[in-house]
Amino acid sequence: MKEYLASQVRNVAILGHLGSGKTSLAESVLYVGKAIAKKGEVERKSTVSDYLVEEQTRQTSLSTALLPVEWNGFKINFLDTPGSEEFVGEVENDLTVCSGAVLLIDATKGVEVGTERLWDELRSRNIPTIIFINKMDKENVKFEKVLENIKSSFGPRAIPLCWPIGQENDFRGFVDAIDKKAQIFNGKQLVDAEIPAELTDQLEELTMTISEAVAETSEELLEKFFGGEELTPAEVKQGVRTGTLSGEIFPIIVGSATKDITVDALLSMIGAYLPSPVDQAGMKAINTKDGSEIAKEVKEEEPFSAYVFKTLVDPFLGTISFFKVQTGSTANLAEVYVPNIDSNAKVGQFITLMGKNQIAVDVLHAGDIGAVAKMGELATGYTMCDKKAQVRYVAPELPTPVIYVAIAAKTKQDEDKMSTSLQKLNLEDPSFEIKRNPETAQLLIGGQGMTHIGYILEKMKNMFKVEVTQSDQKIVYRETIRKTGSAQGRHKKQSGGAGQFGDVWIRFEPSEVDFEFASEVVGGSVPKNYFPAVEKGLQDCLVHGPLAGFPVIGVRAVLYDGSYHPVDSNEISFKIAAALSFKEACKSIKPTILEPVMEVKVIVKSDYVGDVMGDMNKRRGQVLGIDPLPNGKQCITAEVPEAEITKYATDLKAMTQASGRFSRRFVRYADVPEHLVAKIIAEYKKEN
């Protein structure tokens, strides 16, 4: 593969709702771009980008694949992204290094839930986007209806640059509204043809729409347009590029990825209308010397720096780190500095990948994407740079898990390998969380949904031969007291020689903090040197509460009286006495159970607000507020017990036709309703 400078590079994400044909398009651009000699098929499990066993089994992309294609003097680094919204962490990292995107729309379905979500993400980042209406060869496709659907969803700035020729099986190309010529697919590529007479009116109307949009991109074109002069094709193309880069125009093209129809036109459009890395805004970075935030633009003449946006783990080859060169080049680079760990690292052969196939490269210039193997110092979100020109790029903030599953190894042998394999998979996907809860003795996996978690566990089985069982997450409750009361704790033991004696009177009060200890002892009834033992005795006994064994919080203990023996008293005696005092006091201080309460922010379309709020009430939740968002969406903020939302990710999908999403965070512990306390206690005792 040749060397390419930044102006010749296009880093493009292929995005779309699940099943819109992203992988088929990825295969088609490789074939049309002559990067591969034979096309694979999703159904035959033979595509370049879906090479993982898990992807082939499910016939859907679960991990981003890098696919470089050379076309008309450009190098286009395609990133074929996962379609499921549960892999949002992967997409977030991909978009950090992409300067453009191709958003697929299934012509048989129009704008879907996932399409809307991706559109919002692209617009929030101001990423120039080409819309590719795929599957134009399928039955019952009505182009005008699809176009109307796109404009109602994305606005009038989404403008078709062509009009399809033929329908269903007869779809064979389009009329180019800029060059005003028909383009028919001859089985290999588009060739010029006569414009069908029945499309003359559509062409005229489309030309006017494009000219109006283009005229607004510059005063010169606007003046010419309103002066009644016709814009030249060159002026229109320049205007489309200007409008696409600024977000004023989103070009639409039609095609069929499985039949390769118009894919060559799409490749040319990417080179002509999507930005090079030089056109992209500077990447957010931190100057490691003074901590200031800077924007690093893509520049060849500056010292080397690169951002690692993806990591692959191979049990035999080690890690493969994908990166984008932001400044400088990899020429003569033998060592880099990794500011995230304040360490130097030696580098080996730089490569690019086509799916899983590694391709050696001599030099990667600023703006280009490549990879490097066996650099254990690197992880997703890390920076490589010249130590004399230190910089650290800011990684995107990934969403926190919304659902947790407890896992356990099936065998003792698997148990030994489980932790290591999970840590390696976490290098690949930092958006999932691994945590061990010492209170419930559960190992938890947190992710964006059951598809996300299922993929992780399936990959652990296939790659590392580790099998696990799954169970529900146990809720971590707490216990507390609701009344003030006092009790004596007296410990006396005689066994021949030196005995044990400790006697305390302690008052227990509800408190706003987890635990407080104070003394009101007068006259030395309990010597001060035993106060720490009394406090420690209470802390130890509060680890396991009197009702169900959950830790006790919100207690203030005041030692106000007691007695001691000059010979038999010791620290252990007073520790035991303190525990006995609390046990006795529980008869009057009304112990109860507390449950964790989470703050959830649920983003849904306005149509579903009523359903979500009604459901939240059924879950014992309290809605705190509703805030309007762009594009007819609302953000519902509520507080709800964690026990009621352990599977909310799945329930919300069903409730909102997969359009809703939410985040959660712990806020506090609150009283469990009286009628549920006995049930929780019974469940705990049954398990233990």
Beta strands, then each sheet from edge to edge (+ up, - down):
strand 1: 9-16
strand 2: 65-71
strand 3: 74-80
strand 4: 100-106
strand 5: 129-134
strand 6: 158-160
strand 7: 162-165
strand 8: 173-176
strand 9: 181-185
strand 10: 190-193
strand 11: 250-254
strand 12: 283-286
strand 13: 293-296
strand 14: 305-314
strand 15: 318-327
strand 16: 335-338
strand 17: 343-346
strand 18: 350-354
strand 19: 357-360
strand 20: 369-373
strand 21: 383-385
strand 22: 392-393
strand 23: 403-409
strand 24: 433-437
strand 25: 442-447
strand 26: 468-472
strand 27: 478-481
strand 28: 485-493
strand 29: 500-510
strand 30: 515-519
strand 31: 555-563
strand 32: 591-605
strand 33: 622-629
strand 34: 633-641
strand 35: 661-671
sheet 1: 2+ 3- 1- 4- 5- 11- 6-
sheet 2: 7+ 8- 9+ 10-
sheet 3: 13+ 12- 22+
sheet 4: 19+ 18- 20+ 15- 14+ 21-
sheet 5: 16+ 17-
sheet 6: 24+ 25- 23+ 26-
sheet 7: 27+ 32- 34+ 33-
sheet 8: 27+ 32- 35+
sheet 9: 28+ 29- 31+ 30+
end
